[in-house]
């Protein structure tokens, strides 16, 4: 799962996405959702004019379908493709980038 948040710096407001989190079956998503909603509420709302708008958008994204955006179907094929012949230790030392646009986040 990934979660959206926003941060404002004077007149600039940035919409950002968390790193992916692996949520185990039965594990609660609320701690992750709460972390990024709190971050948006503290640092995102006061950047005018977009801060309040983006803060509300990020809270909506984090509240859909129980919380966050499920990226499992996009992430597993990339991991498999990149690391099919590699050591498990090597997987955790390299970064993987997945690009998303606004429409994919609001699905």
N, CA, C and O atoms as a GROMACS GRO file, in nm:
protein
  428
    1UNK      N    1   0.084  -0.118   0.000
    1UNK     CA    2   0.000   0.000   0.000
    1UNK      C    3   0.088   0.124   0.000
    1UNK      O    4   0.194   0.127   0.062
    2UNK      N    5   0.042   0.225  -0.071
    2UNK     CA    6   0.107   0.355  -0.065
    2UNK      C    7   0.005   0.455  -0.013
    2UNK      O    8  -0.116   0.434  -0.025
    3UNK      N    9   0.054   0.563   0.045
    3UNK     CA   10  -0.031   0.664   0.105
    3UNK      C   11   0.012   0.801   0.054
    3UNK      O   12   0.130   0.826   0.033
    4UNK      N   13  -0.087   0.890   0.035
    4UNK     CA   14  -0.059   1.024  -0.012
    4UNK      C   15  -0.047   1.120   0.104
    4UNK      O   16  -0.109   1.102   0.208
    5UNK      N   17   0.034   1.224   0.085
    5UNK     CA   18   0.044   1.331   0.184
    5UNK      C   19   0.088   1.457   0.113
    5UNK      O   20   0.138   1.452   0.000
    6UNK      N   21   0.071   1.571   0.178
    6UNK     CA   22   0.115   1.696   0.118
    6UNK      C   23   0.190   1.779   0.220
    6UNK      O   24   0.164   1.772   0.341
    7UNK      N   25   0.283   1.857   0.170
    7UNK     CA   26   0.364   1.946   0.252
    7UNK      C   27   0.368   2.081   0.183
    7UNK      O   28   0.387   2.089   0.062
    8UNK      N   29   0.348   2.187   0.261
    8UNK     CA   30   0.352   2.323   0.206
    8UNK      C   31   0.472   2.398   0.260
    8UNK      O   32   0.506   2.389   0.378
    9UNK      N   33   0.535   2.474   0.172
    9UNK     CA   34   0.646   2.561   0.208
    9UNK      C   35   0.613   2.698   0.152
    9UNK      O   36   0.625   2.721   0.031
   10UNK      N   37   0.573   2.788   0.236
   10UNK     CA   38   0.530   2.923   0.203
   10UNK      C   39   0.418   2.918   0.099
   10UNK      O   40   0.304   2.887   0.135
   11UNK      N   41   0.445   2.947  -0.028
   11UNK     CA   42   0.339   2.948  -0.129
   11UNK      C   43   0.340   2.823  -0.216
   11UNK      O   44   0.262   2.813  -0.310
   12UNK      N   45   0.427   2.727  -0.185
   12UNK     CA   46   0.436   2.605  -0.264
   12UNK      C   47   0.378   2.488  -0.185
   12UNK      O   48   0.406   2.472  -0.066
   13UNK      N   49   0.298   2.409  -0.252
   13UNK     CA   50   0.242   2.289  -0.190
   13UNK      C   51   0.277   2.170  -0.276
   13UNK      O   52   0.258   2.173  -0.397
   14UNK      N   53   0.328   2.066  -0.212
   14UNK     CA   54   0.371   1.946  -0.283
   14UNK      C   55   0.284   1.828  -0.244
   14UNK      O   56   0.262   1.802  -0.126
   15UNK      N   57   0.233   1.756  -0.345
   15UNK     CA   58   0.162   1.630  -0.321
   15UNK      C   59   0.265   1.518  -0.336
   15UNK      O   60   0.332   1.509  -0.438
   16UNK      N   61   0.276   1.435  -0.235
   16UNK     CA   62   0.378   1.332  -0.234
   16UNK      C   63   0.316   1.196  -0.205
   16UNK      O   64   0.202   1.186  -0.160
   17UNK      N   65   0.393   1.091  -0.233
   17UNK     CA   66   0.346   0.954  -0.212
   17UNK      C   67   0.449   0.882  -0.126
   17UNK      O   68   0.569   0.896  -0.146
   18UNK      N   69   0.400   0.806  -0.030
   18UNK     CA   70   0.489   0.730   0.058
   18UNK      C   71   0.557   0.617  -0.018
   18UNK      O   72   0.518   0.583  -0.130
   19UNK      N   73   0.658   0.560   0.044
   19UNK     CA   74   0.715   0.437  -0.009
   19UNK      C   75   0.612   0.327   0.012
   19UNK      O   76   0.528   0.338   0.100
   20UNK      N   77   0.617   0.221  -0.066
   20UNK     CA   78   0.520   0.112  -0.049
   20UNK      C   79   0.540   0.040   0.086
   20UNK      O   80   0.652   0.020   0.130
   21UNK      N   81   0.430   0.004   0.147
   21UNK     CA   82   0.430  -0.073   0.271
   21UNK      C   83   0.368  -0.209   0.244
   21UNK      O   84   0.264  -0.219   0.178
   22UNK      N   85   0.431  -0.312   0.296
   22UNK     CA   86   0.373  -0.446   0.289
   22UNK      C   87   0.283  -0.463   0.410
   22UNK      O   88   0.329  -0.461   0.524
   23UNK      N   89   0.154  -0.479   0.384
   23UNK     CA   90   0.056  -0.498   0.491
   23UNK      C   91   0.024  -0.647   0.497
   23UNK      O   92  -0.029  -0.704   0.402
   24UNK      N   93   0.056  -0.707   0.607
   24UNK     CA   94   0.030  -0.850   0.623
   24UNK      C   95  -0.119  -0.876   0.643
   24UNK      O   96  -0.191  -0.788   0.691
   25UNK      N   97  -0.166  -0.995   0.607
   25UNK     CA   98  -0.307  -1.027   0.630
   25UNK      C   99  -0.342  -1.011   0.778
   25UNK      O  100  -0.272  -1.062   0.866
   26UNK      N  101  -0.449  -0.940   0.804
   26UNK     CA  102  -0.493  -0.917   0.941
   26UNK      C  103  -0.428  -0.797   1.008
   26UNK      O  104  -0.471  -0.756   1.115
   27UNK      N  105  -0.324  -0.740   0.946
   27UNK     CA  106  -0.257  -0.623   1.004
   27UNK      C  107  -0.338  -0.498   0.974
   27UNK      O  108  -0.393  -0.484   0.864
   28UNK      N  109  -0.346  -0.409   1.069
   28UNK     CA  110  -0.423  -0.287   1.053
   28UNK      C  111  -0.345  -0.184   0.970
   28UNK      O  112  -0.225  -0.166   0.988
   29UNK      N  113  -0.416  -0.118   0.881
   29UNK     CA  114  -0.357  -0.012   0.800
   29UNK      C  115  -0.367   0.124   0.868
   29UNK      O  116  -0.308   0.221   0.821
   30UNK      N  117  -0.441   0.130   0.977
   30UNK     CA  118  -0.472   0.260   1.036
   30UNK      C  119  -0.347   0.334   1.083
   30UNK      O  120  -0.346   0.457   1.078
   31UNK      N  121  -0.243   0.265   1.130
   31UNK     CA  122  -0.124   0.336   1.176
   31UNK      C  123  -0.052   0.407   1.061
   31UNK      O  124   0.002   0.516   1.080
   32UNK      N  125  -0.052   0.345   0.942
   32UNK     CA  126   0.010   0.409   0.827
   32UNK      C  127  -0.076   0.525   0.777
   32UNK      O  128  -0.025   0.634   0.749
   33UNK      N  129  -0.205   0.500   0.767
   33UNK     CA  130  -0.298   0.602   0.721
   33UNK      C  131  -0.294   0.723   0.815
   33UNK      O  132  -0.290   0.838   0.771
   34UNK      N  133  -0.295   0.697   0.944
   34UNK     CA  134  -0.293   0.804   1.044
   34UNK      C  135  -0.164   0.886   1.035
   34UNK      O  136  -0.167   1.009   1.047
   35UNK      N  137  -0.052   0.820   1.013
   35UNK     CA  138   0.078   0.888   1.004
   35UNK      C  139   0.078   0.989   0.890
   35UNK      O  140   0.122   1.103   0.908
   36UNK      N  141   0.030   0.949   0.773
   36UNK     CA  142   0.035   1.039   0.657
   36UNK      C  143  -0.077   1.143   0.661
   36UNK      O  144  -0.058   1.254   0.610
   37UNK      N  145  -0.191   1.110   0.718
   37UNK     CA  146  -0.296   1.211   0.735
   37UNK      C  147  -0.251   1.318   0.834
   37UNK      O  148  -0.275   1.437   0.812
   38UNK      N  149  -0.186   1.278   0.942
   38UNK     CA  150  -0.136   1.374   1.041
   38UNK      C  151  -0.030   1.463   0.979
   38UNK      O  152  -0.028   1.584   1.002
   39UNK      N  153   0.059   1.404   0.901
   39UNK     CA  154   0.163   1.482   0.832
   39UNK      C  155   0.100   1.588   0.742
   39UNK      O  156   0.144   1.703   0.741
   40UNK      N  157  -0.003   1.550   0.667
   40UNK     CA  158  -0.073   1.646   0.580
   40UNK      C  159  -0.144   1.754   0.661
   40UNK      O  160  -0.140   1.872   0.625
   41UNK      N  161  -0.208   1.714   0.769
   41UNK     CA  162  -0.282   1.812   0.850
   41UNK      C  163  -0.189   1.912   0.918
   41UNK      O  164  -0.225   2.028   0.936
   42UNK      N  165  -0.070   1.868   0.955
   42UNK     CA  166   0.024   1.959   1.022
   42UNK      C  167   0.098   2.047   0.921
   42UNK      O  168   0.108   2.168   0.940
   43UNK      N  169   0.151   1.987   0.815
   43UNK     CA  170   0.240   2.060   0.724
   43UNK      C  171   0.179   2.097   0.589
   43UNK      O  172   0.242   2.170   0.512
   44UNK      N  173   0.059   2.050   0.558
   44UNK     CA  174   0.006   2.072   0.424
   44UNK      C  175  -0.099   2.179   0.410
   44UNK      O  176  -0.105   2.245   0.306
   45UNK      N  177  -0.180   2.199   0.509
   45UNK     CA  178  -0.300   2.281   0.493
   45UNK      C  179  -0.274   2.430   0.477
   45UNK      O  180  -0.354   2.499   0.415
   46UNK      N  181  -0.164   2.483   0.531
   46UNK     CA  182  -0.147   2.627   0.536
   46UNK      C  183  -0.085   2.689   0.412
   46UNK      O  184  -0.074   2.811   0.406
   47UNK      N  185  -0.044   2.613   0.314
   47UNK     CA  186   0.009   2.670   0.190
   47UNK      C  187  -0.104   2.714   0.100
   47UNK      O  188  -0.179   2.630   0.049
   48UNK      N  189  -0.118   2.843   0.079
   48UNK     CA  190  -0.230   2.893   0.000
   48UNK      C  191  -0.188   2.913  -0.145
   48UNK      O  192  -0.075   2.954  -0.169
   49UNK      N  193  -0.271   2.886  -0.239
   49UNK     CA  194  -0.412   2.847  -0.230
   49UNK      C  195  -0.434   2.696  -0.229
   49UNK      O  196  -0.545   2.651  -0.198
   50UNK      N  197  -0.332   2.614  -0.262
   50UNK     CA  198  -0.355   2.472  -0.284
   50UNK      C  199  -0.344   2.385  -0.159
   50UNK      O  200  -0.389   2.271  -0.160
   51UNK      N  201  -0.286   2.435  -0.054
   51UNK     CA  202  -0.266   2.355   0.067
   51UNK      C  203  -0.392   2.288   0.120
   51UNK      O  204  -0.393   2.166   0.137
   52UNK      N  205  -0.499   2.364   0.147
   52UNK     CA  206  -0.621   2.301   0.198
   52UNK      C  207  -0.683   2.201   0.099
   52UNK      O  208  -0.734   2.096   0.139
   53UNK      N  209  -0.677   2.234  -0.030
   53UNK     CA  210  -0.735   2.147  -0.132
   53UNK      C  211  -0.659   2.015  -0.140
   53UNK      O  212  -0.719   1.908  -0.139
   54UNK      N  213  -0.525   2.022  -0.147
   54UNK     CA  214  -0.444   1.901  -0.155
   54UNK      C  215  -0.449   1.820  -0.027
   54UNK      O  216  -0.445   1.697  -0.031
   55UNK      N  217  -0.457   1.887   0.087
   55UNK     CA  218  -0.468   1.814   0.214
   55UNK      C  219  -0.594   1.729   0.216
   55UNK      O  220  -0.590   1.612   0.254
   56UNK      N  221  -0.705   1.786   0.175
   56UNK     CA  222  -0.831   1.712   0.170
   56UNK      C  223  -0.821   1.598   0.069
   56UNK      O  224  -0.870   1.488   0.095
   57UNK      N  225  -0.759   1.623  -0.046
   57UNK     CA  226  -0.741   1.517  -0.147
   57UNK      C  227  -0.661   1.400  -0.092
   57UNK      O  228  -0.698   1.285  -0.113
   58UNK      N  229  -0.552   1.430  -0.023
   58UNK     CA  230  -0.468   1.323   0.030
   58UNK      C  231  -0.540   1.243   0.138
   58UNK      O  232  -0.524   1.121   0.145
   59UNK      N  233  -0.619   1.308   0.220
   59UNK     CA  234  -0.696   1.237   0.322
   59UNK      C  235  -0.802   1.149   0.256
   59UNK      O  236  -0.828   1.038   0.303
   60UNK      N  237  -0.863   1.196   0.148
   60UNK     CA  238  -0.958   1.113   0.073
   60UNK      C  239  -0.891   0.991   0.013
   60UNK      O  240  -0.944   0.880   0.021
   61UNK      N  241  -0.773   1.010  -0.048
   61UNK     CA  242  -0.699   0.897  -0.106
   61UNK      C  243  -0.666   0.795   0.001
   61UNK      O  244  -0.680   0.675  -0.021
   62UNK      N  245  -0.622   0.842   0.117
   62UNK     CA  246  -0.584   0.751   0.224
   62UNK      C  247  -0.704   0.681   0.288
   62UNK      O  248  -0.688   0.580   0.355
   63UNK      N  249  -0.823   0.734   0.268
   63UNK     CA  250  -0.943   0.675   0.327
   63UNK      C  251  -1.018   0.580   0.233
   63UNK      O  252  -1.102   0.503   0.277
   64UNK      N  253  -0.986   0.586   0.103
   64UNK     CA  254  -1.055   0.498   0.007
   64UNK      C  255  -1.024   0.352   0.033
   64UNK      O  256  -0.912   0.317   0.068
   65UNK      N  257  -1.124   0.270   0.017
   65UNK     CA  258  -1.109   0.124   0.026
   65UNK      C  259  -1.035   0.080   0.152
   65UNK      O  260  -0.953  -0.012   0.147
   66UNK      N  261  -1.063   0.143   0.263
   66UNK     CA  262  -0.999   0.104   0.388
   66UNK      C  263  -0.865   0.169   0.413
   66UNK      O  264  -0.811   0.157   0.523
   67UNK      N  265  -0.809   0.238   0.314
   67UNK     CA  266  -0.685   0.310   0.336
   67UNK      C  267  -0.583   0.289   0.226
   67UNK      O  268  -0.556   0.176   0.186
   68UNK      N  269  -0.525   0.398   0.178
   68UNK     CA  270  -0.417   0.392   0.082
   68UNK      C  271  -0.456   0.338  -0.055
   68UNK      O  272  -0.574   0.317  -0.084
   69UNK      N  273  -0.355   0.317  -0.137
   69UNK     CA  274  -0.372   0.264  -0.272
   69UNK      C  275  -0.293   0.134  -0.280
   69UNK      O  276  -0.173   0.131  -0.251
   70UNK      N  277  -0.360   0.028  -0.320
   70UNK     CA  278  -0.296  -0.102  -0.331
   70UNK      C  279  -0.212  -0.106  -0.459
   70UNK      O  280  -0.267  -0.094  -0.569
   71UNK      N  281  -0.081  -0.123  -0.446
   71UNK     CA  282   0.009  -0.126  -0.561
   71UNK      C  283   0.070  -0.264  -0.582
   71UNK      O  284   0.168  -0.277  -0.656
   72UNK      N  285   0.014  -0.365  -0.520
   72UNK     CA  286   0.069  -0.500  -0.529
   72UNK      C  287   0.077  -0.548  -0.673
   72UNK      O  288   0.179  -0.603  -0.714
   73UNK      N  289  -0.029  -0.526  -0.750
   73UNK     CA  290  -0.031  -0.576  -0.888
   73UNK      C  291   0.074  -0.507  -0.976
   73UNK      O  292   0.116  -0.564  -1.077
   74UNK      N  293   0.117  -0.386  -0.942
   74UNK     CA  294   0.222  -0.318  -1.016
   74UNK      C  295   0.361  -0.351  -0.961
   74UNK      O  296   0.458  -0.356  -1.037
   75UNK      N  297   0.371  -0.374  -0.833
   75UNK     CA  298   0.500  -0.392  -0.768
   75UNK      C  299   0.558  -0.533  -0.786
   75UNK      O  300   0.677  -0.547  -0.812
   76UNK      N  301   0.475  -0.636  -0.772
   76UNK     CA  302   0.524  -0.774  -0.781
   76UNK      C  303   0.588  -0.804  -0.917
   76UNK      O  304   0.697  -0.862  -0.919
   77UNK      N  305   0.526  -0.770  -1.030
   77UNK     CA  306   0.592  -0.796  -1.158
   77UNK      C  307   0.727  -0.723  -1.173
   77UNK      O  308   0.821  -0.778  -1.230
   78UNK      N  309   0.736  -0.600  -1.122
   78UNK     CA  310   0.863  -0.527  -1.130
   78UNK      C  311   0.970  -0.594  -1.045
   78UNK      O  312   1.085  -0.605  -1.087
   79UNK      N  313   0.933  -0.639  -0.926
   79UNK     CA  314   1.028  -0.710  -0.840
   79UNK      C  315   1.073  -0.840  -0.905
   79UNK      O  316   1.192  -0.873  -0.906
   80UNK      N  317   0.978  -0.913  -0.959
   80UNK     CA  318   1.010  -1.041  -1.024
   80UNK      C  319   1.101  -1.020  -1.143
   80UNK      O  320   1.200  -1.092  -1.160
   81UNK      N  321   1.069  -0.922  -1.227
   81UNK     CA  322   1.149  -0.894  -1.346
   81UNK      C  323   1.291  -0.851  -1.311
   81UNK      O  324   1.388  -0.896  -1.373
   82UNK      N  325   1.302  -0.766  -1.213
   82UNK     CA  326   1.434  -0.711  -1.179
   82UNK      C  327   1.520  -0.808  -1.100
   82UNK      O  328   1.642  -0.810  -1.117
   83UNK      N  329   1.459  -0.887  -1.013
   83UNK     CA  330   1.537  -0.968  -0.920
   83UNK      C  331   1.520  -1.118  -0.935
   83UNK      O  332   1.547  -1.193  -0.840
   84UNK      N  333   1.475  -1.164  -1.049
   84UNK     CA  334   1.448  -1.307  -1.066
   84UNK      C  335   1.573  -1.392  -1.045
   84UNK      O  336   1.563  -1.506  -0.998
   85UNK      N  337   1.690  -1.341  -1.080
   85UNK     CA  338   1.813  -1.419  -1.067
   85UNK      C  339   1.908  -1.362  -0.961
   85UNK      O  340   2.028  -1.391  -0.963
   86UNK      N  341   1.855  -1.282  -0.868
   86UNK     CA  342   1.940  -1.217  -0.770
   86UNK      C  343   1.921  -1.275  -0.630
   86UNK      O  344   1.823  -1.344  -0.601
   87UNK      N  345   2.017  -1.244  -0.547
   87UNK     CA  346   2.014  -1.279  -0.406
   87UNK      C  347   1.907  -1.196  -0.334
   87UNK      O  348   1.880  -1.083  -0.373
   88UNK      N  349   1.846  -1.251  -0.231
   88UNK     CA  350   1.745  -1.177  -0.154
   88UNK      C  351   1.807  -1.054  -0.090
   88UNK      O  352   1.740  -0.951  -0.078
   89UNK      N  353   1.932  -1.061  -0.048
   89UNK     CA  354   1.998  -0.947   0.015
   89UNK      C  355   2.011  -0.830  -0.082
   89UNK      O  356   2.002  -0.714  -0.042
   90UNK      N  357   2.033  -0.860  -0.208
   90UNK     CA  358   2.050  -0.758  -0.310
   90UNK      C  359   1.920  -0.680  -0.334
   90UNK      O  360   1.923  -0.563  -0.371
   91UNK      N  361   1.807  -0.745  -0.314
   91UNK     CA  362   1.677  -0.680  -0.333
   91UNK      C  363   1.662  -0.562  -0.237
   91UNK      O  364   1.608  -0.458  -0.274
   92UNK      N  365   1.708  -0.578  -0.115
   92UNK     CA  366   1.688  -0.477  -0.014
   92UNK      C  367   1.791  -0.365  -0.018
   92UNK      O  368   1.776  -0.265   0.053
   93UNK      N  369   1.896  -0.379  -0.098
   93UNK     CA  370   1.998  -0.275  -0.104
   93UNK      C  371   1.982  -0.183  -0.223
   93UNK      O  372   2.050  -0.081  -0.231
   94UNK      N  373   1.893  -0.215  -0.316
   94UNK     CA  374   1.870  -0.132  -0.434
   94UNK      C  375   1.731  -0.070  -0.428
   94UNK      O  376   1.640  -0.125  -0.365
   95UNK      N  377   1.714   0.044  -0.492
   95UNK     CA  378   1.584   0.108  -0.499
   95UNK      C  379   1.509   0.068  -0.624
   95UNK      O  380   1.568   0.033  -0.726
   96UNK      N  381   1.377   0.073  -0.615
   96UNK     CA  382   1.290   0.045  -0.729
   96UNK      C  383   1.198   0.165  -0.743
   96UNK      O  384   1.146   0.215  -0.644
   97UNK      N  385   1.179   0.212  -0.865
   97UNK     CA  386   1.094   0.327  -0.890
   97UNK      C  387   0.971   0.283  -0.967
   97UNK      O  388   0.980   0.212  -1.068
   98UNK      N  389   0.855   0.327  -0.919
   98UNK     CA  390   0.730   0.305  -0.989
   98UNK      C  391   0.667   0.442  -1.010
   98UNK      O  392   0.643   0.514  -0.913
   99UNK      N  393   0.640   0.478  -1.132
   99UNK     CA  394   0.584   0.608  -1.164
   99UNK      C  395   0.431   0.600  -1.168
   99UNK      O  396   0.375   0.506  -1.226
  100UNK      N  397   0.365   0.698  -1.107
  100UNK     CA  398   0.220   0.707  -1.106
  100UNK      C  399   0.180   0.847  -1.147
  100UNK      O  400   0.251   0.944  -1.119
  101UNK      N  401   0.065   0.857  -1.213
  101UNK     CA  402   0.012   0.990  -1.239
  101UNK      C  403  -0.112   1.009  -1.151
  101UNK      O  404  -0.156   0.915  -1.085
  102UNK      N  405  -0.165   1.129  -1.150
  102UNK     CA  406  -0.278   1.162  -1.062
  102UNK      C  407  -0.399   1.073  -1.085
  102UNK      O  408  -0.467   1.037  -0.988
  103UNK      N  409  -0.427   1.036  -1.208
  103UNK     CA  410  -0.545   0.954  -1.237
  103UNK      C  411  -0.534   0.816  -1.174
  103UNK      O  412  -0.634   0.761  -1.128
  104UNK      N  413  -0.414   0.760  -1.170
  104UNK     CA  414  -0.396   0.627  -1.110
  104UNK      C  415  -0.415   0.631  -0.960
  104UNK      O  416  -0.457   0.531  -0.901
  105UNK      N  417  -0.386   0.744  -0.896
  105UNK     CA  418  -0.402   0.753  -0.752
  105UNK      C  419  -0.546   0.767  -0.709
  105UNK      O  420  -0.581   0.730  -0.597
  106UNK      N  421  -0.630   0.818  -0.795
  106UNK     CA  422  -0.769   0.842  -0.757
  106UNK      C  423  -0.863   0.732  -0.802
  106UNK      O  424  -0.985   0.750  -0.798
  107UNK      N  425  -0.810   0.619  -0.843
  107UNK     CA  426  -0.895   0.512  -0.892
  107UNK      C  427  -0.977   0.448  -0.783
  107UNK      O  428  -1.054   0.356  -0.810
   0.00000   0.00000   0.00000
